[in-house]
Every structure is written in C-alpha cells, then in structure tokens.
Amino acid sequence: MTKRLTRWIVFNVVFALLPLLISLFLHHLTDNLSNETLANSTEVLFFTLVVCATALGDLNDVTVPTRWNRTRNILGSSLLIGAVLSAIFFGILVYDNLINPAKMDFRSRLLPYSIGMAVIFGVTSTIVEILLATIQGER
C-alpha cells in the first residue's frame, strides 16, 4: 500500500504541481508575484485535470471485487466530472485571457473555484488510490 501511495504522490501529485510551483517561483524571482498572476495561470486547473485523469485511469485498470462496484462507480463518476469540469474551466480561462487580456474580473472570480476543485479532486483521487491499494492488498 505504501509503495502505491508513494508512487502516486511522487509521480502524479508532485509532477502535476511542478508547473504551478515553477511558475510561482519564476514570478517571485522577477518580483511579479501577485493575485493577478495566480488568477491568470492555468496550472491550478491543469493539476486538477492531471490527478483526475490519472486516478480514473488507475481505477479502470484494476479489476475490483463485486462488493466494491458501487464505490468504484461513484468515485469514477466524480473523477470524470472533475476532469471534464477542469478541462472546461481551463478552456474558458484561456479564452477569457485571449478576448479580455486586461480585464481580470472573471479570472479573479474563477480562482477560488479552481483552487477548491484542486483540493476536492486531489483528495478524491488520493482516496481512490488508497482504495485501489487496499483492494490489491486483499488479493
């Protein structure tokens, strides 16, 4: 179980957060780090998309016992919703940045939702990985 979770955290969570961390670090180095910078970045939504898609793929790769089917379906559906929502918000954010580069209203209002989605689906995908590690440990 610890091996699977360690791999999950290192190769999925850390690597999915890497673009955001690098972007924040570069903006900090150029003394240009602000809420506007974070609101303009798509990396938070990218993180959500990556963890949802990876956990969903892992969930579909593992054959679960019959008693776990309902849980698997609920978690799989929520991860699919997370992946689709983050992809839609990602596209909307990029589109808004193209048509209204100077206007920050929409992007600043979207930021708390993006962060909330990242936290919720980050936790959900970690729960999926714990469940899969438990199921594989039963065999």
ChimeraX attribute file (.defattr): number of C-alpha atoms within 10 A of each C-alpha:
attribute: neighborCount
match mode: 1-to-1
recipient: residues
	/A:1	14
	/A:2	9
	/A:3	8
	/A:4	13
	/A:5	15
	/A:6	12
	/A:7	11
	/A:8	20
	/A:9	15
	/A:10	11
	/A:11	11
	/A:12	17
	/A:13	20
	/A:14	13
	/A:15	16
	/A:16	20
	/A:17	17
	/A:18	14
	/A:19	17
	/A:20	19
	/A:21	14
	/A:22	12
	/A:23	16
	/A:24	19
	/A:25	14
	/A:26	13
	/A:27	15
	/A:28	12
	/A:29	10
	/A:30	9
	/A:31	9
	/A:32	13
	/A:33	15
	/A:34	11
	/A:35	10
	/A:36	14
	/A:37	13
	/A:38	18
	/A:39	21
	/A:40	18
	/A:41	20
	/A:42	19
	/A:43	22
	/A:44	23
	/A:45	26
	/A:46	22
	/A:47	29
	/A:48	31
	/A:49	25
	/A:50	20
	/A:51	28
	/A:52	28
	/A:53	19
	/A:54	18
	/A:55	26
	/A:56	22
	/A:57	13
	/A:58	15
	/A:59	21
	/A:60	12
	/A:61	10
	/A:62	12
	/A:63	12
	/A:64	16
	/A:65	12
	/A:66	9
	/A:67	8
	/A:68	12
	/A:69	12
	/A:70	10
	/A:71	14
	/A:72	20
	/A:73	12
	/A:74	11
	/A:75	19
	/A:76	23
	/A:77	13
	/A:78	17
	/A:79	27
	/A:80	17
	/A:81	14
	/A:82	25
	/A:83	24
	/A:84	16
	/A:85	17
	/A:86	25
	/A:87	17
	/A:88	12
	/A:89	17
	/A:90	21
	/A:91	14
	/A:92	15
	/A:93	20
	/A:94	16
	/A:95	12
	/A:96	17
	/A:97	17
	/A:98	10
	/A:99	9
	/A:100	13
	/A:101	11
	/A:102	9
	/A:103	11
	/A:104	15
	/A:105	11
	/A:106	14
	/A:107	21
	/A:108	16
	/A:109	11
	/A:110	16
	/A:111	21
	/A:112	12
	/A:113	13
	/A:114	24
	/A:115	15
	/A:116	13
	/A:117	21
	/A:118	22
	/A:119	15
	/A:120	13
	/A:121	24
	/A:122	22
	/A:123	13
	/A:124	20
	/A:125	28
	/A:126	18
	/A:127	14
	/A:128	22
	/A:129	22
	/A:130	17
	/A:131	18
	/A:132	23
	/A:133	17
	/A:134	12
	/A:135	16
	/A:136	15
	/A:137	9
	/A:138	8
	/A:139	6
